[in-house]
Amino acid sequence: MMQLPPHHLPAVPRWFAPGSPGPASLPEHVTTTGVGHWWADRALDPRTVAVSCAGHVLLSGDPGGVAPDLLAPFARSHVEAPARFLPVLGAAFDRLVPDERMVYVHRESVPPPRTPRGVTVRRLTASDAPALAALSPDSTWIHDSWGGPEGLADSGHAWAAMDRGGHVAAVACSYFTGQTYEDVAVLTAPERRRERLGLACVTALCADIGARGRTASWSCSRDNRPSRLLAWTAGFRLHREYVQYVTGKALAPPRTSTDVPA
């Protein structure tokens, strides 16, 4: 697959159904924010299209349009694709592990929990980027879909529980933003768990999403019981279940192409 430059982006509705909850908001997010990439098997009249961001990939079209080596850029990713893509995905990587996922939609408003003394829940601004950057290395995923801590802090789509020292104790953000749904992610510092700070941030974020005329959604693995419990407590209810595939190492190096005009 080849990356498409901004002036060659395909029309979202043709390839992916807009207005759906969960990672289905990813194509709209990439098109709007410019974070992530669009891909195609060829520049003109593509048969297969993909969109990727923050390690997530959506595939659409005709799997006959791609040889296994063309999928090499999607190694070590979470791929959602119709079942017809499974043979070519299986031939492209050394492993393909199914991951049962659940998508929830925010249905019930809940009161915000009381926060501990000295903690303030508020929207993040550009000046909060250093506080996000100071999170532990295994927490960087929370701002990957916005291109880094600066992008998330300046997005207007993140709420955090901040302590008196200006440290982020918990943060919730719209990880993928669509015109109808915004898919939510949340992170709590390990030492601040069991204080309901994640719930406080999610509650504030959901109210903010609702004020924009959109609906919050929530995606997690079926096996992630703490995430499912937090979603339910915050007023989310199950919408659908699906399977995505975690890819391993590519079995062939990426094929290069000059098919896309600059």
C-alpha positions in Angstrom: 0.0 0.0 0.0 1.1 3.6 -0.6 0.5 6.6 1.4 -1.7 9.2 -0.2 -0.8 12.9 0.0 -3.5 15.3 1.3 -4.7 16.3 -2.1 -5.3 12.6 -3.1 -7.5 11.6 -0.1 -10.5 9.4 -1.0 -14.0 10.3 0.0 -14.7 8.8 3.4 -18.4 7.8 2.7 -17.4 5.7 -0.3 -15.0 3.5 1.7 -16.1 3.7 5.3 -19.6 4.4 6.8 -19.5 7.7 8.6 -21.5 8.4 11.7 -20.7 5.1 13.5 -19.4 4.7 17.1 -16.0 3.3 18.1 -12.9 3.2 15.9 -15.2 3.7 12.9 -14.6 7.4 13.7 -10.9 7.0 12.7 -11.3 8.0 9.0 -13.0 11.2 9.9 -10.4 11.9 12.6 -7.5 11.4 10.3 -9.1 13.6 7.6 -9.9 16.4 10.0 -6.8 16.5 12.2 -4.1 15.4 9.7 -2.8 12.9 12.2 -2.4 9.5 10.6 -2.3 8.3 7.0 -4.6 7.2 4.2 -3.3 4.4 2.0 -4.4 2.8 -1.3 -3.2 0.0 -3.6 -2.9 2.6 -6.4 -3.5 6.4 -6.8 -6.2 6.3 -9.5 -9.3 4.3 -9.1 -8.1 2.3 -6.0 -9.5 -1.1 -5.3 -8.3 -1.2 -1.7 -8.1 1.6 0.8 -6.8 1.8 4.4 -6.6 4.5 7.0 -4.2 4.3 10.0 -3.6 6.3 13.2 -2.0 5.5 16.5 -1.5 1.8 15.7 -5.0 1.3 14.5 -5.9 0.4 10.9 -9.2 0.1 9.0 -9.2 -1.7 5.7 -11.9 -1.5 3.0 -12.4 -2.6 -0.6 -11.3 -5.6 -2.6 -8.6 -7.8 -1.0 -7.7 -8.9 -4.5 -6.2 -5.5 -5.0 -3.4 -6.2 -2.5 -0.6 -8.7 -2.4 0.5 -9.7 1.2 3.8 -7.6 0.9 1.7 -4.5 0.3 0.3 -4.8 3.8 3.8 -4.7 5.4 3.3 -1.1 6.7 0.6 -2.4 9.0 2.9 -4.8 11.0 2.4 -4.7 14.8 -1.0 -2.9 14.5 -4.6 -3.5 15.4 -6.4 -4.1 12.2 -10.2 -4.0 11.6 -11.2 -5.4 8.3 -14.0 -7.5 6.7 -13.6 -11.2 6.9 -12.7 -11.4 3.2 -9.3 -9.8 4.0 -8.3 -12.6 6.4 -6.5 -14.8 3.9 -4.2 -11.9 2.7 -3.7 -10.7 6.2 -2.7 -14.1 7.3 -0.2 -14.4 4.5 1.3 -11.0 5.3 2.4 -11.4 8.9 4.0 -14.0 11.1 1.0 -14.0 13.4 -2.5 -12.7 13.3 -4.2 -12.8 16.7 -8.0 -12.1 17.0 -9.0 -9.7 19.7 -12.7 -9.6 20.6 -13.8 -6.0 21.2 -16.8 -4.2 22.5 -18.2 -0.8 21.6 -20.3 1.2 24.0 -22.3 4.3 23.5 -23.0 6.9 26.2 -26.6 6.6 27.1 -27.0 7.9 30.7 -25.7 11.0 32.4 -24.1 10.4 35.7 -23.1 12.9 38.4 -19.4 13.6 38.6 -17.7 11.9 41.6 -16.2 14.0 44.4 -12.5 14.5 43.8 -9.8 14.4 46.6 -8.7 17.7 48.2 -6.1 19.4 46.0 -7.3 17.9 42.7 -9.0 19.9 40.0 -10.7 18.4 36.9 -10.5 20.8 33.9 -10.0 21.0 30.2 -6.4 20.9 29.1 -4.9 23.8 27.2 -1.7 24.2 25.2 0.2 25.2 28.3 -0.4 21.7 29.7 1.7 19.9 27.1 4.7 19.6 29.4 2.5 17.9 32.1 1.3 15.4 29.5 4.9 14.8 28.3 6.0 14.1 31.9 3.7 11.0 32.1 5.5 7.7 32.2 6.9 6.2 28.9 4.2 3.5 28.9 1.5 6.3 28.9 2.4 8.0 25.7 -0.3 6.1 23.8 -2.9 8.5 25.3 -1.7 11.3 23.0 -0.6 9.2 19.9 -3.9 9.9 18.0 -3.2 13.7 18.3 0.4 13.5 17.2 2.0 13.9 20.7 1.4 15.8 24.0 1.3 19.2 22.3 -1.4 18.1 19.9 -3.6 16.6 22.6 -3.1 19.5 25.0 -4.1 22.0 22.3 -6.9 20.0 20.8 -9.6 21.1 23.3 -10.7 17.4 23.5 -9.0 16.4 26.7 -9.9 16.8 30.4 -7.5 16.0 33.2 -7.4 15.7 37.0 -4.5 18.0 38.0 -2.9 18.0 41.4 -1.6 21.1 43.2 1.8 20.6 41.6 0.4 20.7 38.1 0.9 16.9 37.5 -1.6 14.9 35.6 -3.2 12.3 37.9 -5.7 11.2 35.2 -6.7 12.2 31.7 -9.6 11.4 29.4 -9.7 12.5 25.8 -11.6 12.0 22.5 -9.2 9.6 20.9 -10.9 9.5 17.5 -13.3 12.3 16.6 -16.1 12.1 14.1 -19.0 14.3 13.3 -21.4 12.1 15.2 -19.4 10.2 17.7 -16.1 10.8 19.6 -14.4 7.7 20.9 -13.1 8.1 24.4 -9.8 7.0 26.0 -8.8 7.4 29.6 -5.6 7.0 31.6 -5.0 7.2 35.3 -1.5 7.3 36.9 -0.9 4.0 38.7 -0.4 5.7 42.1 -3.7 7.6 41.8 -6.0 4.6 41.0 -9.0 3.8 43.1 -9.6 7.6 43.6 -12.3 7.7 40.9 -10.2 10.3 39.0 -10.6 8.5 35.7 -14.4 8.6 36.2 -14.3 12.3 37.0 -12.4 13.0 33.8 -14.7 10.8 31.7 -17.8 12.5 33.1 -16.5 15.9 32.3 -15.4 14.9 28.8 -18.8 13.3 28.0 -20.6 16.5 29.0 -18.3 18.4 26.8 -18.9 16.0 23.9 -22.6 16.3 24.4 -22.3 20.1 24.3 -20.8 19.8 20.9 -23.9 17.9 19.7 -22.0 14.6 19.5 -22.2 11.4 21.4 -19.3 9.7 23.3 -18.4 6.1 22.5 -16.1 3.7 24.2 -14.0 0.8 22.8 -12.2 -1.9 24.7 -11.2 -5.5 24.7 -13.8 -8.0 26.0 -11.1 -9.2 28.4 -10.5 -5.7 29.9 -12.9 -5.9 32.8 -11.8 -2.7 34.5 -12.4 -0.7 31.3 -15.8 -2.3 30.8 -16.8 -1.5 34.4 -15.6 2.1 34.2 -17.6 2.5 30.9 -20.8 1.1 32.6 -20.3 3.3 35.7 -19.9 6.4 33.4 -23.2 5.7 31.7 -22.1 3.8 28.6 -24.1 0.9 27.3 -23.1 -1.9 24.9 -23.7 -1.1 21.2 -21.9 -3.9 19.3 -19.2 -6.5 19.5 -16.6 -7.1 16.8 -13.2 -8.7 16.2 -10.0 -6.9 15.2 -6.7 -8.5 14.5 -3.3 -7.8 16.1 -0.6 -8.3 13.5 2.9 -9.5 14.0 6.0 -9.0 12.0 5.7 -8.5 8.3 6.9 -11.6 6.3 8.2 -9.4 3.5 9.6 -5.9 3.4 7.3 -3.1 2.3 7.0 -2.7 -1.5 7.7 0.8 -2.7 5.8 2.5 -5.4 5.8 5.8 -7.3 2.2 5.5 -8.3 1.1 8.5 -6.3 1.8 12.0 -7.8 3.4 14.5 -5.4 
